[in-house]
Amino acid sequence: IQQLPGVLTDKIRSGVTLNSLPEAVAELLANSIDSGAKSVTVIFNPRALNFVVEDDGHGIASLDALGVRYCTSKIRSMADLRNGVRTLGFRGEAISSLFSVAEEVCITTRARGTFVTLSKQVKSGGSHVQTGPSTVQLAHSGTTVSVKKLLYNQPVRQR
């Protein structure tokens, strides 16, 4: 018996979390709802397994921990779990899983009360990450997640 390398365990775990285009979109819709969004737009191309989810929620103030497995803004302690989680998502797995199973993910966000739009772009399962001020400025708070070639590295699940 041997321990699997971290890259492989991430891919296995991501496959449990996100098996299909509808599951990936549903996870992002849950994040949008949890962010207080009043409007959510979803655009997708099922053949290419590309999609965009755009919301007008409160946005994300810092991208440092975004997509780091088990990092979440929704719970802080076991007491939060015991008292009942009041959000649709809370495990800190959806974005991390997207980064592992999509050829490219670009997240553009503007936090409520700020004038700065930030962007995080992850390519090829995390082999290339770029984070910083966005070249595209959002007019209001919210988040746009653009996913290209979902399940690109899992051909069996692309059907």
C-alpha positions as CSV (number, residue, x, y, z in Angstrom):
1,I,0.0,0.0,0.0
2,Q,1.3,3.4,-0.9
3,Q,0.1,7.0,-0.7
4,L,-1.0,8.5,-4.0
5,P,0.7,11.8,-5.1
6,G,-1.3,15.0,-4.4
7,V,-1.9,15.7,-8.0
8,L,-3.6,12.3,-8.5
9,T,-5.7,12.6,-5.3
10,D,-6.9,16.0,-6.4
11,K,-8.0,14.6,-9.8
12,I,-9.8,11.6,-8.1
13,R,-11.5,13.9,-5.6
14,S,-12.5,16.4,-8.3
15,G,-14.1,13.6,-10.3
16,V,-16.3,12.7,-7.3
17,T,-17.4,16.4,-7.0
18,L,-17.9,17.3,-10.6
19,N,-18.9,14.5,-13.0
20,S,-20.7,16.5,-15.6
21,L,-21.6,19.9,-17.1
22,P,-24.9,20.1,-15.2
23,E,-23.1,19.3,-11.9
24,A,-20.4,22.0,-12.5
25,V,-23.1,24.6,-13.4
26,A,-25.1,23.6,-10.4
27,E,-22.2,24.1,-8.1
28,L,-21.5,27.6,-9.5
29,L,-25.3,28.5,-9.3
30,A,-25.1,27.5,-5.6
31,N,-22.2,29.9,-5.1
32,S,-24.1,32.7,-6.8
33,I,-27.2,32.2,-4.7
34,D,-25.0,32.0,-1.5
35,S,-23.4,35.4,-2.6
36,G,-26.8,37.1,-2.5
37,A,-27.1,37.3,-6.3
38,K,-30.4,38.7,-7.5
39,S,-29.6,37.9,-11.1
40,V,-27.6,35.0,-12.6
41,T,-26.9,34.3,-16.2
42,V,-25.7,31.0,-17.6
43,I,-24.4,30.5,-21.1
44,F,-23.1,27.1,-22.2
45,N,-22.0,25.1,-25.2
46,P,-22.6,21.5,-24.3
47,R,-20.6,20.1,-27.3
48,A,-17.4,21.9,-26.3
49,L,-18.2,21.6,-22.6
50,N,-17.6,25.4,-22.2
51,F,-19.8,27.6,-20.0
52,V,-20.0,31.0,-18.2
53,V,-21.9,31.8,-15.0
54,E,-22.3,35.5,-14.3
55,D,-23.9,36.9,-11.2
56,D,-24.5,40.2,-9.4
57,G,-23.7,38.9,-5.9
58,H,-21.4,40.4,-3.3
59,G,-18.2,39.4,-5.2
60,I,-14.9,38.1,-3.8
61,A,-12.6,40.5,-1.9
62,S,-9.5,38.4,-2.1
63,L,-8.5,35.7,-4.5
64,D,-5.6,34.3,-2.5
65,A,-7.4,31.2,-1.2
66,L,-9.9,30.9,-4.0
67,G,-9.7,27.4,-5.4
68,V,-7.6,26.1,-2.7
69,R,-9.2,22.8,-1.6
70,Y,-11.2,23.1,1.6
71,C,-10.8,26.8,1.8
72,T,-14.3,28.3,2.3
73,S,-15.8,31.7,3.3
74,K,-18.9,30.0,4.7
75,I,-17.9,28.1,7.9
76,R,-15.2,28.7,10.5
77,S,-15.5,26.0,13.0
78,M,-17.2,22.7,14.0
79,A,-19.8,24.8,15.9
80,D,-20.9,26.2,12.5
81,L,-21.6,22.7,11.3
82,R,-23.4,21.7,14.5
83,N,-25.6,24.8,14.4
84,G,-26.6,24.0,10.8
85,V,-25.1,25.4,7.7
86,R,-27.4,27.9,6.0
87,T,-25.7,28.0,2.6
88,L,-25.9,25.7,-0.4
89,G,-22.2,25.2,-0.5
90,F,-19.7,25.2,2.3
91,R,-17.0,22.5,1.7
92,G,-14.6,24.5,-0.4
93,E,-14.4,22.0,-3.1
94,A,-16.3,23.2,-6.2
95,I,-13.8,25.8,-7.5
96,S,-10.8,23.7,-6.7
97,S,-12.4,20.8,-8.5
98,L,-13.1,23.0,-11.5
99,F,-9.5,24.0,-11.6
100,S,-8.5,20.3,-11.7
101,V,-10.9,19.1,-14.4
102,A,-11.2,22.1,-16.8
103,E,-8.6,23.1,-19.4
104,E,-9.1,26.8,-18.4
105,V,-11.0,28.6,-15.7
106,C,-11.1,32.4,-15.5
107,I,-12.8,34.1,-12.5
108,T,-13.4,37.8,-12.7
109,T,-14.9,39.5,-9.6
110,R,-15.6,42.8,-8.0
111,A,-16.4,42.9,-4.3
112,R,-19.3,45.0,-3.1
113,G,-18.1,48.4,-1.9
114,T,-14.9,48.4,-4.0
115,F,-13.9,49.8,-7.4
116,V,-11.3,47.1,-8.2
117,T,-12.0,44.1,-10.4
118,L,-9.8,41.1,-9.8
119,S,-9.1,38.1,-12.0
120,K,-7.8,34.6,-11.4
121,Q,-7.0,32.4,-14.5
122,V,-6.0,28.8,-14.1
123,K,-5.0,26.6,-17.0
124,S,-4.3,22.9,-17.5
125,G,-5.4,21.7,-14.1
126,G,-3.4,24.3,-12.2
127,S,-0.1,24.1,-14.1
128,H,-0.5,27.8,-14.9
129,V,-2.1,30.3,-12.5
130,Q,-2.3,34.1,-13.0
131,T,-3.9,36.3,-10.3
132,G,-4.3,40.1,-10.1
133,P,-6.1,43.1,-11.3
134,S,-8.4,42.3,-14.2
135,T,-8.1,43.9,-17.7
136,V,-11.9,43.8,-17.8
137,Q,-13.6,46.0,-15.3
138,L,-17.0,45.0,-14.0
139,A,-19.5,47.9,-13.6
140,H,-20.9,46.5,-10.3
141,S,-20.2,43.9,-7.7
142,G,-20.5,40.3,-8.8
143,T,-18.5,37.4,-10.2
144,T,-18.1,35.8,-13.7
145,V,-16.7,32.3,-14.0
146,S,-15.7,31.2,-17.5
147,V,-14.9,27.5,-18.0
148,K,-13.4,26.1,-21.1
149,K,-13.2,22.4,-21.9
150,L,-14.7,20.9,-18.8
151,L,-13.5,17.3,-18.2
152,Y,-10.8,17.8,-20.8
153,N,-8.5,15.3,-18.9
154,Q,-11.3,12.8,-18.3
155,P,-12.5,11.6,-21.7
156,V,-14.8,8.9,-20.4
157,R,-16.9,11.6,-18.6
158,Q,-17.1,13.8,-21.6
159,R,-20.0,11.8,-23.1
